[in-house]
Amino acid sequence: MEKEYIDFMENTFLFSVLPAEKRREAIRECDFEIKTFSKNENVYSDLSDEKKIGFVYTGEVLVTMGKKTVKKTQRGESFGILSLFSDSHYPTVIKSANSCVIIFINRAEIEKILYKYPQVALEVIKFLSGRILFLNQKINEYSAPSAVSKLACFLLGKDCGDGAVDIPNGRKFLAETLSLGRASLYRAIDTLERAGIIQCCGKKIIIKNKEHLEELSK
């Protein structure tokens, strides 16, 4: 594996937990598959026979279920781990949002790492716990009865404690994420902003009244 790929993999959640001297050793022991995709290509599907994790080296990919985009995954982020150790299949397809390079590691290689490096196994458990919380948030968003409730659930789920929620991909993508029309999303944002519950600052939304927002999320 070339040096730039090794440097990149050292900073991924899978290897960054290891001491510096062990990271490159672990990475060199792995058999990686590096693939390039053009825009709108199918990158990976959980229906594939071979289970593997993909790390986005360059570009962006979209995690889709049917016609809905669930998440946009960018450089340094990964996909495929939720189904890695399951014999069940999920109707999830990863598509390239633009030209991208993906680094894949298959299940057998991951298992070798987990057996040899317990720190990595603990990190994978932590990562999976975070993904479960993310999916629970998605369930709350989809089951919310109104646009305001969906937006409230989303903001509360993304708040890390400081009340500031990043919207890096813009409101159009946020509307798709919440399964809302753009007009409905804009009305919900306007409703909450007029009530003094949130404040929009560029690509951030600041939660001003968390208690009221929690009431609206129910």
Order of alpha helices (4+ residues) and beta strands (2+ residues): alpha-alpha-beta-beta-beta-beta-beta-beta-beta-beta-alpha-alpha-alpha-beta-alpha-alpha-beta-beta-alpha
